Amino acid sequence: MAEPMSLSGWGGVRPEFKSEGQFEIIDGTCFSKDMTNVEAVRGMKTYDKMRDDDVIISSYPRSGTHWSIALVDLVMHGGDIETVKERHIHERSIWMDVPMTVFRGETDLSMKAIEETPNPMIVAESAPSPRLLSTHLPYNFMPESVKQGKCKVVAILRNPKSVLVSNHLLHAVPELFDVVPTLDNSIDAMLADTQDQMVYGSWYNHVSRWWLNRDKANIHCILYEDMKMNMGDVIKGLARFLNKSIPNERIEKMAEHLQFDKMLKNPKTGKAFEKLQVDSLEATGQDLDALKTSHMRKGTIDDWKTKLTVAQNERIDAHLGPKLKNIGLKFPSI
């Protein structure tokens, strides 16, 4: 198998990445060993200790994951803003395949350090119920019990052009690459039919599998664009899914609290990665502040229009348009 042209950490494409052997191919899908605990991923399908009251958030990288964590956690707490607003976003959910010590700055973001961490799912077994779990893992990597209906899953879907642009702008930087990828390189990887060209596989594979299983009682799909345009309705739908009775007046306050701009300005959410330790790169004297703190960029739904050329836009439409139409998935902004 050819070396994957894949994203560093959680997203991106690489012509020539600096670290050899950084990527692991599991069941044909690419994972980055400087972020992901490979043991957890390999054992996820057969993991048999999920709880009935667990709630999982699954999203493709750069699809509003931290924003979604804030949303789901708030609904799980019945809309009690005062209870959650001062908690750091990485203390509000448990990542299924990434060690929590990474987010706390206790583990260096490197292959060697990640390999020495315990399986995050084993660590999570000591957490009290109900647990909110987060992951970028696609449907086919979920525990079999989850596929069979155990616990609940909130799948976050964002239009591919926004995901592409957000991924590229955040990760295509000199700090991570000997040769910085072009936007066309990123498009090549995103539109590949195989799952070894992007970390966590292709965007289409991820969103389509969740979408095609949306009629299962334990799966609830939310569009990022709907969160942006009508958070109130999103909250109401999520509350019904999670069996939470929340009065309308509280929902209005929740929607205001969850506005993207407010999340961005709140250091508990807007600076989610400020504690990351990246000693392997910092040792070179490179400034990694942007990589640590800019994970929440603009939160818009049409900024891709200012970044993609007509030809690039048409290429994406030609490849993904028929596929999305075939499964009945349409995004408001494309």
Contacts in CASP RR format, 6 or more apart in sequence:
PFRMAT RR
TARGET T0000
AUTHOR 0000-0000-0000
METHOD contacts of the structure
MODEL  1
MAEPMSLSGWGGVRPEFKSEGQFEIIDGTCFSKDMTNVEAVRGMKTYDKM
RDDDVIISSYPRSGTHWSIALVDLVMHGGDIETVKERHIHERSIWMDVPM
TVFRGETDLSMKAIEETPNPMIVAESAPSPRLLSTHLPYNFMPESVKQGK
CKVVAILRNPKSVLVSNHLLHAVPELFDVVPTLDNSIDAMLADTQDQMVY
GSWYNHVSRWWLNRDKANIHCILYEDMKMNMGDVIKGLARFLNKSIPNER
IEKMAEHLQFDKMLKNPKTGKAFEKLQVDSLEATGQDLDALKTSHMRKGT
IDDWKTKLTVAQNERIDAHLGPKLKNIGLKFPSI
1 25 0 8 1.000
1 196 0 8 1.000
3 23 0 8 1.000
4 23 0 8 1.000
4 25 0 8 1.000
4 30 0 8 1.000
4 196 0 8 1.000
4 197 0 8 1.000
5 13 0 8 1.000
5 14 0 8 1.000
5 15 0 8 1.000
5 185 0 8 1.000
5 188 0 8 1.000
5 189 0 8 1.000
5 197 0 8 1.000
6 12 0 8 1.000
6 13 0 8 1.000
6 14 0 8 1.000
6 17 0 8 1.000
6 23 0 8 1.000
6 30 0 8 1.000
6 32 0 8 1.000
6 189 0 8 1.000
6 196 0 8 1.000
6 197 0 8 1.000
6 198 0 8 1.000
6 199 0 8 1.000
7 13 0 8 1.000
7 14 0 8 1.000
7 32 0 8 1.000
7 61 0 8 1.000
7 167 0 8 1.000
7 171 0 8 1.000
7 189 0 8 1.000
7 198 0 8 1.000
7 199 0 8 1.000
8 14 0 8 1.000
8 17 0 8 1.000
8 22 0 8 1.000
8 32 0 8 1.000
8 34 0 8 1.000
8 171 0 8 1.000
8 176 0 8 1.000
8 177 0 8 1.000
9 32 0 8 1.000
9 34 0 8 1.000
9 35 0 8 1.000
9 109 0 8 1.000
9 171 0 8 1.000
9 199 0 8 1.000
10 32 0 8 1.000
10 35 0 8 1.000
10 61 0 8 1.000
10 62 0 8 1.000
10 136 0 8 1.000
10 199 0 8 1.000
10 200 0 8 1.000
11 32 0 8 1.000
11 61 0 8 1.000
11 62 0 8 1.000
11 167 0 8 1.000
11 170 0 8 1.000
11 171 0 8 1.000
11 198 0 8 1.000
11 199 0 8 1.000
11 200 0 8 1.000
12 167 0 8 1.000
12 168 0 8 1.000
12 171 0 8 1.000
12 172 0 8 1.000
12 181 0 8 1.000
12 186 0 8 1.000
12 189 0 8 1.000
12 198 0 8 1.000
12 199 0 8 1.000
13 168 0 8 1.000
13 172 0 8 1.000
13 181 0 8 1.000
13 185 0 8 1.000
13 186 0 8 1.000
13 188 0 8 1.000
13 189 0 8 1.000
13 190 0 8 1.000
13 197 0 8 1.000
13 198 0 8 1.000
14 176 0 8 1.000
14 177 0 8 1.000
14 181 0 8 1.000
15 177 0 8 1.000
15 179 0 8 1.000
15 181 0 8 1.000
15 185 0 8 1.000
16 177 0 8 1.000
16 178 0 8 1.000
16 179 0 8 1.000
17 176 0 8 1.000
17 177 0 8 1.000
17 178 0 8 1.000
18 176 0 8 1.000
18 177 0 8 1.000
18 178 0 8 1.000
19 34 0 8 1.000
19 111 0 8 1.000
19 280 0 8 1.000
21 33 0 8 1.000
21 111 0 8 1.000
22 32 0 8 1.000
22 33 0 8 1.000
22 34 0 8 1.000
22 111 0 8 1.000
23 30 0 8 1.000
23 31 0 8 1.000
23 32 0 8 1.000
23 33 0 8 1.000
23 199 0 8 1.000
24 30 0 8 1.000
24 31 0 8 1.000
24 32 0 8 1.000
24 33 0 8 1.000
24 36 0 8 1.000
24 38 0 8 1.000
24 41 0 8 1.000
25 31 0 8 1.000
25 196 0 8 1.000
26 38 0 8 1.000
26 41 0 8 1.000
26 42 0 8 1.000
27 140 0 8 1.000
27 141 0 8 1.000
28 194 0 8 1.000
28 195 0 8 1.000
28 196 0 8 1.000
29 138 0 8 1.000
29 141 0 8 1.000
29 195 0 8 1.000
29 196 0 8 1.000
29 200 0 8 1.000
29 201 0 8 1.000
30 195 0 8 1.000
30 196 0 8 1.000
30 197 0 8 1.000
30 198 0 8 1.000
30 199 0 8 1.000
30 200 0 8 1.000
30 201 0 8 1.000
31 38 0 8 1.000
31 41 0 8 1.000
31 199 0 8 1.000
31 200 0 8 1.000
32 199 0 8 1.000
33 111 0 8 1.000
33 114 0 8 1.000
33 115 0 8 1.000
34 109 0 8 1.000
34 110 0 8 1.000
34 111 0 8 1.000
34 114 0 8 1.000
34 280 0 8 1.000
35 98 0 8 1.000
35 102 0 8 1.000
35 109 0 8 1.000
35 114 0 8 1.000
36 97 0 8 1.000
36 98 0 8 1.000
36 114 0 8 1.000
37 97 0 8 1.000
37 98 0 8 1.000
37 99 0 8 1.000
37 114 0 8 1.000
37 117 0 8 1.000
37 119 0 8 1.000
37 120 0 8 1.000
38 115 0 8 1.000
39 119 0 8 1.000
40 96 0 8 1.000
40 97 0 8 1.000
40 119 0 8 1.000
40 120 0 8 1.000
40 121 0 8 1.000
41 97 0 8 1.000
41 137 0 8 1.000
41 141 0 8 1.000
44 96 0 8 1.000
44 97 0 8 1.000
44 121 0 8 1.000
44 137 0 8 1.000
44 141 0 8 1.000
44 142 0 8 1.000
44 143 0 8 1.000
45 141 0 8 1.000
45 142 0 8 1.000
45 143 0 8 1.000
45 144 0 8 1.000
46 143 0 8 1.000
46 144 0 8 1.000
47 121 0 8 1.000
47 143 0 8 1.000
47 145 0 8 1.000
48 143 0 8 1.000
48 145 0 8 1.000
49 121 0 8 1.000
49 125 0 8 1.000
50 143 0 8 1.000
50 145 0 8 1.000
50 146 0 8 1.000
50 150 0 8 1.000
50 151 0 8 1.000
51 129 0 8 1.000
51 130 0 8 1.000
51 131 0 8 1.000
51 151 0 8 1.000
52 150 0 8 1.000
52 151 0 8 1.000
53 129 0 8 1.000
53 130 0 8 1.000
53 131 0 8 1.000
53 151 0 8 1.000
54 129 0 8 1.000
54 130 0 8 1.000
54 131 0 8 1.000
54 133 0 8 1.000
54 150 0 8 1.000
54 151 0 8 1.000
54 152 0 8 1.000
55 72 0 8 1.000
55 76 0 8 1.000
55 130 0 8 1.000
55 131 0 8 1.000
55 132 0 8 1.000
55 133 0 8 1.000
55 151 0 8 1.000
55 152 0 8 1.000
55 153 0 8 1.000
55 154 0 8 1.000
55 242 0 8 1.000
56 96 0 8 1.000
56 133 0 8 1.000
56 134 0 8 1.000
56 135 0 8 1.000
56 142 0 8 1.000
56 146 0 8 1.000
56 151 0 8 1.000
56 152 0 8 1.000
56 153 0 8 1.000
56 154 0 8 1.000
57 65 0 8 1.000
57 68 0 8 1.000
57 69 0 8 1.000
57 72 0 8 1.000
57 93 0 8 1.000
57 132 0 8 1.000
57 133 0 8 1.000
57 134 0 8 1.000
57 135 0 8 1.000
57 153 0 8 1.000
57 154 0 8 1.000
57 155 0 8 1.000
57 156 0 8 1.000
58 134 0 8 1.000
58 135 0 8 1.000
58 136 0 8 1.000
58 137 0 8 1.000
58 138 0 8 1.000
58 139 0 8 1.000
58 142 0 8 1.000
58 153 0 8 1.000
58 154 0 8 1.000
58 155 0 8 1.000
58 156 0 8 1.000
58 210 0 8 1.000
59 65 0 8 1.000
59 68 0 8 1.000
59 136 0 8 1.000
59 155 0 8 1.000
59 156 0 8 1.000
59 157 0 8 1.000
59 158 0 8 1.000
60 136 0 8 1.000
60 156 0 8 1.000
60 157 0 8 1.000
60 158 0 8 1.000
60 163 0 8 1.000
60 200 0 8 1.000
60 203 0 8 1.000
60 206 0 8 1.000
60 207 0 8 1.000
61 136 0 8 1.000
61 163 0 8 1.000
61 167 0 8 1.000
61 199 0 8 1.000
61 200 0 8 1.000
62 158 0 8 1.000
62 162 0 8 1.000
62 163 0 8 1.000
62 166 0 8 1.000
62 167 0 8 1.000
62 170 0 8 1.000
63 156 0 8 1.000
63 157 0 8 1.000
63 158 0 8 1.000
63 163 0 8 1.000
63 224 0 8 1.000
64 156 0 8 1.000
64 158 0 8 1.000
64 224 0 8 1.000
64 227 0 8 1.000
65 134 0 8 1.000
65 136 0 8 1.000
65 156 0 8 1.000
66 89 0 8 1.000
66 263 0 8 1.000
66 269 0 8 1.000
66 270 0 8 1.000
66 272 0 8 1.000
66 295 0 8 1.000
66 296 0 8 1.000
67 227 0 8 1.000
67 258 0 8 1.000
67 260 0 8 1.000
67 263 0 8 1.000
67 269 0 8 1.000
67 296 0 8 1.000
68 154 0 8 1.000
68 156 0 8 1.000
68 222 0 8 1.000
68 227 0 8 1.000
69 89 0 8 1.000
69 92 0 8 1.000
69 93 0 8 1.000
69 132 0 8 1.000
69 134 0 8 1.000
70 84 0 8 1.000
70 89 0 8 1.000
70 92 0 8 1.000
70 258 0 8 1.000
70 263 0 8 1.000
70 269 0 8 1.000
71 227 0 8 1.000
71 231 0 8 1.000
71 234 0 8 1.000
71 235 0 8 1.000
71 238 0 8 1.000
71 258 0 8 1.000
72 93 0 8 1.000
72 132 0 8 1.000
72 154 0 8 1.000
72 238 0 8 1.000
72 242 0 8 1.000
73 84 0 8 1.000
73 92 0 8 1.000
73 93 0 8 1.000
73 132 0 8 1.000
74 80 0 8 1.000
74 81 0 8 1.000
74 84 0 8 1.000
74 254 0 8 1.000
74 257 0 8 1.000
74 258 0 8 1.000
75 235 0 8 1.000
75 238 0 8 1.000
75 239 0 8 1.000
75 242 0 8 1.000
75 244 0 8 1.000
75 246 0 8 1.000
75 254 0 8 1.000
76 130 0 8 1.000
76 132 0 8 1.000
76 242 0 8 1.000
76 244 0 8 1.000
77 83 0 8 1.000
77 84 0 8 1.000
78 239 0 8 1.000
78 244 0 8 1.000
78 246 0 8 1.000
78 250 0 8 1.000
79 244 0 8 1.000
79 246 0 8 1.000
79 250 0 8 1.000
79 254 0 8 1.000
81 253 0 8 1.000
81 254 0 8 1.000
81 257 0 8 1.000
84 92 0 8 1.000
85 257 0 8 1.000
85 266 0 8 1.000
85 268 0 8 1.000
86 268 0 8 1.000
87 268 0 8 1.000
88 268 0 8 1.000
88 272 0 8 1.000
89 268 0 8 1.000
89 269 0 8 1.000
89 270 0 8 1.000
89 272 0 8 1.000
90 100 0 8 1.000
90 103 0 8 1.000
90 104 0 8 1.000
90 272 0 8 1.000
92 132 0 8 1.000
93 132 0 8 1.000
93 133 0 8 1.000
93 134 0 8 1.000
94 100 0 8 1.000
94 120 0 8 1.000
94 124 0 8 1.000
94 127 0 8 1.000
94 131 0 8 1.000
94 132 0 8 1.000
94 133 0 8 1.000
94 134 0 8 1.000
95 103 0 8 1.000
95 120 0 8 1.000
95 133 0 8 1.000
95 134 0 8 1.000
95 135 0 8 1.000
96 120 0 8 1.000
96 121 0 8 1.000
96 124 0 8 1.000
96 133 0 8 1.000
96 134 0 8 1.000
96 135 0 8 1.000
96 137 0 8 1.000
97 120 0 8 1.000
97 135 0 8 1.000
97 136 0 8 1.000
97 137 0 8 1.000
98 120 0 8 1.000
99 107 0 8 1.000
99 114 0 8 1.000
99 117 0 8 1.000
99 118 0 8 1.000
99 120 0 8 1.000
99 123 0 8 1.000
100 120 0 8 1.000
100 123 0 8 1.000
101 107 0 8 1.000
101 117 0 8 1.000
102 109 0 8 1.000
102 114 0 8 1.000
102 117 0 8 1.000
102 276 0 8 1.000
103 272 0 8 1.000
103 273 0 8 1.000
103 275 0 8 1.000
103 276 0 8 1.000
104 275 0 8 1.000
105 275 0 8 1.000
105 276 0 8 1.000
105 277 0 8 1.000
106 277 0 8 1.000
107 113 0 8 1.000
107 114 0 8 1.000
107 117 0 8 1.000
107 277 0 8 1.000
108 277 0 8 1.000
108 278 0 8 1.000
108 279 0 8 1.000
108 280 0 8 1.000
109 276 0 8 1.000
109 277 0 8 1.000
109 278 0 8 1.000
109 280 0 8 1.000
110 278 0 8 1.000
110 279 0 8 1.000
110 280 0 8 1.000
124 131 0 8 1.000
124 133 0 8 1.000
136 199 0 8 1.000
136 200 0 8 1.000
136 206 0 8 1.000
137 200 0 8 1.000
138 200 0 8 1.000
138 201 0 8 1.000
138 205 0 8 1.000
138 206 0 8 1.000
138 209 0 8 1.000
138 210 0 8 1.000
139 147 0 8 1.000
139 155 0 8 1.000
139 206 0 8 1.000
139 209 0 8 1.000
139 210 0 8 1.000
139 213 0 8 1.000
140 209 0 8 1.000
142 153 0 8 1.000
143 150 0 8 1.000
145 151 0 8 1.000
146 153 0 8 1.000
146 218 0 8 1.000
147 213 0 8 1.000
149 216 0 8 1.000
149 217 0 8 1.000
149 218 0 8 1.000
150 218 0 8 1.000
151 218 0 8 1.000
152 218 0 8 1.000
152 219 0 8 1.000
152 220 0 8 1.000
152 241 0 8 1.000
152 242 0 8 1.000
153 210 0 8 1.000
153 218 0 8 1.000
153 219 0 8 1.000
153 220 0 8 1.000
154 220 0 8 1.000
154 221 0 8 1.000
154 222 0 8 1.000
154 238 0 8 1.000
154 241 0 8 1.000
155 207 0 8 1.000
155 210 0 8 1.000
155 211 0 8 1.000
155 214 0 8 1.000
155 219 0 8 1.000
155 220 0 8 1.000
155 221 0 8 1.000
155 222 0 8 1.000
156 222 0 8 1.000
156 224 0 8 1.000
157 207 0 8 1.000
157 210 0 8 1.000
157 211 0 8 1.000
157 221 0 8 1.000
157 222 0 8 1.000
157 223 0 8 1.000
157 224 0 8 1.000
157 329 0 8 1.000
157 331 0 8 1.000
158 223 0 8 1.000
158 224 0 8 1.000
158 225 0 8 1.000
158 331 0 8 1.000
159 224 0 8 1.000
159 225 0 8 1.000
159 301 0 8 1.000
159 304 0 8 1.000
159 331 0 8 1.000
159 333 0 8 1.000
159 334 0 8 1.000
160 190 0 8 1.000
160 203 0 8 1.000
160 204 0 8 1.000
160 316 0 8 1.000
160 320 0 8 1.000
160 334 0 8 1.000
161 304 0 8 1.000
161 308 0 8 1.000
161 313 0 8 1.000
161 316 0 8 1.000
161 333 0 8 1.000
161 334 0 8 1.000
162 224 0 8 1.000
162 300 0 8 1.000
162 301 0 8 1.000
162 302 0 8 1.000
162 303 0 8 1.000
162 304 0 8 1.000
162 333 0 8 1.000
163 190 0 8 1.000
163 203 0 8 1.000
164 183 0 8 1.000
164 186 0 8 1.000
164 187 0 8 1.000
164 190 0 8 1.000
164 203 0 8 1.000
164 304 0 8 1.000
164 308 0 8 1.000
164 316 0 8 1.000
165 183 0 8 1.000
165 303 0 8 1.000
165 304 0 8 1.000
165 307 0 8 1.000
165 308 0 8 1.000
166 297 0 8 1.000
167 186 0 8 1.000
168 181 0 8 1.000
168 183 0 8 1.000
168 186 0 8 1.000
169 297 0 8 1.000
169 307 0 8 1.000
170 291 0 8 1.000
170 294 0 8 1.000
170 295 0 8 1.000
170 297 0 8 1.000
172 180 0 8 1.000
172 181 0 8 1.000
172 182 0 8 1.000
172 183 0 8 1.000
172 186 0 8 1.000
173 180 0 8 1.000
173 290 0 8 1.000
173 291 0 8 1.000
174 180 0 8 1.000
174 286 0 8 1.000
175 281 0 8 1.000
175 286 0 8 1.000
175 287 0 8 1.000
175 288 0 8 1.000
175 291 0 8 1.000
176 281 0 8 1.000
176 291 0 8 1.000
183 307 0 8 1.000
183 308 0 8 1.000
183 312 0 8 1.000
184 312 0 8 1.000
187 312 0 8 1.000
187 315 0 8 1.000
187 316 0 8 1.000
188 197 0 8 1.000
189 197 0 8 1.000
189 198 0 8 1.000
190 197 0 8 1.000
190 198 0 8 1.000
190 202 0 8 1.000
190 203 0 8 1.000
191 202 0 8 1.000
191 315 0 8 1.000
191 316 0 8 1.000
191 319 0 8 1.000
191 320 0 8 1.000
192 198 0 8 1.000
192 202 0 8 1.000
193 202 0 8 1.000
194 202 0 8 1.000
195 201 0 8 1.000
195 202 0 8 1.000
195 205 0 8 1.000
200 206 0 8 1.000
204 320 0 8 1.000
204 323 0 8 1.000
207 329 0 8 1.000
208 323 0 8 1.000
208 327 0 8 1.000
208 329 0 8 1.000
210 219 0 8 1.000
210 221 0 8 1.000
211 221 0 8 1.000
211 327 0 8 1.000
211 328 0 8 1.000
211 329 0 8 1.000
212 327 0 8 1.000
213 219 0 8 1.000
214 220 0 8 1.000
214 221 0 8 1.000
220 237 0 8 1.000
220 238 0 8 1.000
220 241 0 8 1.000
222 234 0 8 1.000
222 238 0 8 1.000
223 331 0 8 1.000
223 332 0 8 1.000
224 301 0 8 1.000
225 301 0 8 1.000
225 331 0 8 1.000
225 332 0 8 1.000
225 333 0 8 1.000
226 233 0 8 1.000
226 234 0 8 1.000
226 332 0 8 1.000
227 234 0 8 1.000
227 258 0 8 1.000
228 260 0 8 1.000
228 299 0 8 1.000
228 300 0 8 1.000
228 301 0 8 1.000
229 301 0 8 1.000
229 332 0 8 1.000
231 254 0 8 1.000
231 255 0 8 1.000
231 258 0 8 1.000
231 259 0 8 1.000
232 251 0 8 1.000
232 252 0 8 1.000
232 254 0 8 1.000
232 255 0 8 1.000
235 246 0 8 1.000
235 251 0 8 1.000
235 254 0 8 1.000
235 255 0 8 1.000
235 258 0 8 1.000
236 251 0 8 1.000
239 245 0 8 1.000
239 246 0 8 1.000
239 251 0 8 1.000
246 254 0 8 1.000
256 262 0 8 1.000
260 296 0 8 1.000
260 299 0 8 1.000
263 269 0 8 1.000
263 270 0 8 1.000
263 296 0 8 1.000
264 270 0 8 1.000
264 296 0 8 1.000
264 299 0 8 1.000
267 274 0 8 1.000
269 296 0 8 1.000
270 293 0 8 1.000
270 295 0 8 1.000
270 296 0 8 1.000
271 292 0 8 1.000
271 293 0 8 1.000
272 295 0 8 1.000
272 296 0 8 1.000
273 291 0 8 1.000
273 292 0 8 1.000
273 293 0 8 1.000
273 295 0 8 1.000
274 292 0 8 1.000
274 293 0 8 1.000
276 291 0 8 1.000
276 292 0 8 1.000
278 288 0 8 1.000
278 291 0 8 1.000
278 292 0 8 1.000
281 288 0 8 1.000
282 288 0 8 1.000
301 332 0 8 1.000
301 333 0 8 1.000
302 333 0 8 1.000
308 316 0 8 1.000
317 334 0 8 1.000
324 330 0 8 1.000
324 331 0 8 1.000
END
